[in-house]
Amino acid sequence: MKKFNQTLSCILLSVCSFSIFAQPATSTSVERAMELSDIKATLAQSQKEMRPVYDKQAEEMLKKIFNTLTLNAEQKKAAHQIADVTESFSNKLISDPKFLQMLKNTYMQTFTEEEVLANIQFLETPIGQSINKKNSLLMSKIMQNSMEMSSQMMQDPKIQKEVNQKIEKILMPLFEQKEKVNNGNIHAD
């Protein structure tokens, strides 16, 4: 009987400790983690580091629109203005209180309380702060390098042809359906 009670106690202790550790993250702990990670400054810094990506995206978009490999001065100016619009919109988005609430909610849905507390403990250390600051730079560099690689890949005529064929295959039924609707053969849904 004593062994049974010990076993039962161990099981209950395990279940209780698991349920304690598997608790959803609390609003208070998530707010503390976001404060320690300096999420607003991190987002602002990330935005600054994303500017070359916005420039590259705008340039690539205009190269496709004008079917050219290089942009002239006016096209470069337009690309810069488009990048300005993208950057402005992104800055507006990340400063919106709804965006910060979405981050908090996502954090709470993703991590347990134990994980958030461990992250807080880590972020309270100098090495935690150092790594936190470098993460946005890392993500920006990954994004820039990805854009560059994607751009280089799309210069390959074989890849361009493959992508165009796949997109055409996806869009063709839509164009055919639209043509039938325009000809009065079927009604649009």
Secondary structure in CASP SS format (residue, H / E / C, confidence):
PFRMAT SS
TARGET T0000
AUTHOR 0000-0000-0000
METHOD secondary structure of the structure
MODEL  1
M C 1.00
K H 1.00
K H 1.00
F H 1.00
N H 1.00
Q H 1.00
T H 1.00
L H 1.00
S H 1.00
C H 1.00
I H 1.00
L H 1.00
L H 1.00
S H 1.00
V H 1.00
C H 1.00
S H 1.00
F H 1.00
S H 1.00
I H 1.00
F H 1.00
A C 1.00
Q C 1.00
P E 1.00
A C 1.00
T C 1.00
S H 1.00
T H 1.00
S H 1.00
V H 1.00
E H 1.00
R H 1.00
A H 1.00
M H 1.00
E H 1.00
L H 1.00
S C 1.00
D C 1.00
I H 1.00
K H 1.00
A H 1.00
T H 1.00
L H 1.00
A H 1.00
Q H 1.00
S H 1.00
Q H 1.00
K H 1.00
E H 1.00
M H 1.00
R H 1.00
P H 1.00
V H 1.00
Y H 1.00
D H 1.00
K H 1.00
Q H 1.00
A H 1.00
E H 1.00
E H 1.00
M H 1.00
L H 1.00
K H 1.00
K H 1.00
I H 1.00
F C 1.00
N C 1.00
T C 1.00
L C 1.00
T C 1.00
L C 1.00
N C 1.00
A H 1.00
E H 1.00
Q H 1.00
K H 1.00
K H 1.00
A H 1.00
A H 1.00
H H 1.00
Q H 1.00
I H 1.00
A H 1.00
D H 1.00
V H 1.00
T H 1.00
E H 1.00
S H 1.00
F H 1.00
S H 1.00
N H 1.00
K H 1.00
L H 1.00
I H 1.00
S H 1.00
D C 1.00
P H 1.00
K H 1.00
F H 1.00
L H 1.00
Q H 1.00
M H 1.00
L H 1.00
K H 1.00
N H 1.00
T H 1.00
Y H 1.00
M H 1.00
Q H 1.00
T H 1.00
F C 1.00
T E 1.00
E H 1.00
E H 1.00
E H 1.00
V H 1.00
L H 1.00
A H 1.00
N H 1.00
I H 1.00
Q H 1.00
F H 1.00
L H 1.00
E C 1.00
T C 1.00
P H 1.00
I H 1.00
G H 1.00
Q H 1.00
S H 1.00
I H 1.00
N H 1.00
K H 1.00
K H 1.00
N H 1.00
S H 1.00
L H 1.00
L H 1.00
M H 1.00
S H 1.00
K H 1.00
I H 1.00
M H 1.00
Q H 1.00
N H 1.00
S H 1.00
M H 1.00
E H 1.00
M H 1.00
S H 1.00
S H 1.00
Q H 1.00
M H 1.00
M H 1.00
Q C 1.00
D C 1.00
P H 1.00
K H 1.00
I H 1.00
Q H 1.00
K H 1.00
E H 1.00
V H 1.00
N H 1.00
Q H 1.00
K H 1.00
I H 1.00
E H 1.00
K H 1.00
I H 1.00
L H 1.00
M H 1.00
P H 1.00
L H 1.00
F H 1.00
E H 1.00
Q H 1.00
K H 1.00
E H 1.00
K H 1.00
V H 1.00
N H 1.00
N C 1.00
G C 1.00
N C 1.00
I C 1.00
H C 1.00
A C 1.00
D C 1.00
END
